[in-house]
Amino acid sequence: MSTLTTPAPDRTAAPLRIGPHTVAPPVVLAPMAGITNAPFRTLCREFSGGKGLFVSEMITTRALVERNEKTMQLIHFDATETPRSIQLYGVDPVTVGKAVRMIAEEDLADHIDLNFGCPVPKVTRKGGGSALPYKRNLLRAIVREAVTGAGDLPVTMKMRKGLDDDHLTYLDAGRIAVEEGVTAIALHGRTTAQHYGGTADWDAIARLKEHVPEIPVLGNGDIWSAEDALRMVRETGCDGVVVGRGCLGRPWLFADLVAAFEGRTDEFVRPTLREVADVMVRHATLLGEWIGDEARGVIDFRKHVAWYLKGFAVGSEMRKRLAITSSLEALRAGLDELDLDQPWPTGADGPRGRTSGNNRVVLPDGWLKDPYDCAGIGEDAELDTSGG
């Protein structure tokens, strides 16, 4: 692929320790529902040369314990994936404990991450996701069950700053995590109210690092390039980065991240449209092979089309056409009609995916009355959705 020489960074990060696992460079693929499945993880891993940590889509603990067919497919890892990393979402300490013990006893993964970052209203209105850390005792109970059930497997957690600027929870949650044996914490520098809008608060990441020096702190939010990742580490002192929306349609970002964190004056990937088109077809092909049906794989790929093509001169009608293809032949044929010699466009990096913000936080009735009361949360809080 085409490349662009960049100067060596002025600060590199030490390898990240997650229990017995060394993650070098300290770069983690964030779990994203419908995105970070096995095919996408394969692409990112290939570009990184196998370096980094690539986490599965979020798995609901209830679905795992019930051995839901779709869930069992989502936790299938390629033989080359190591360590195998699963993110769990749960609201009931008992169910979380059962799910974690199942993973440990059946050797389903090498690392478990707990999701306390989902800002979706249909989750928070039931007390789940990023609403849950407000209930300190419930958070503690869930984390304790997870760490106890995991045995030798390391347990980490991902969270947000809090519900809104008036109800911040991340410092208390960080202390609870340390006390209950969590191995590392990732903080998305936004509140539930912000969703994915506005600017991530990197100062909060720095404050959390100062607050819990006992364990690694990873920063998440507004990392659109390798330069952003280095700047986050430099400005916050965090021990590594978690990359989510920044790699949408950009799996080669992990090649850049590896080069940057290794301190090399290396060449960052700047693909031509022809090279991007080849990655798109490979991505769609991998999805079809994973699902077991080419058409379904291409249909699943449709949501990635706009992300891959961002910044390139592609007409709106062609974009629409590519976004409704249902076969690899049609996808390839449509891409071949483009001016594939286009170089990497200036300004192609930047926000992709969800960007909504300033949302009203939807919570269960009386949720804010007592931050320690473990009010009951219904099973319907465990929905098949994600975020963080």
Secondary structure by P-SEA (a helix, b strand, c coil): cbbbbbcccccccccccccccccccccccccccccccaaaaaaaaaaacccbbbbcccccaaaaaaccaaaaaaaccccccccbbbbbbbccaaaaaaaaaaaaaaccccbbbbbcccccaaaaaaccccccccaaaaaaaaaaaaaaaaccbbbbbccccccccccccaaaaaaaaaaacccccccccccccccccccccaaaaaaaaaacccbbbbbbcccccaaaaaaaaaaccccccccccccccccaaaaaaaaaaaccccccccccaaaaaaaaaaaaaaaaaaaccaaaaaaaaccccccccccccccaaaaaaaaacccaaaaaaaaaaccccccccccccccccccccccccccccccccccccccccccccccccccc
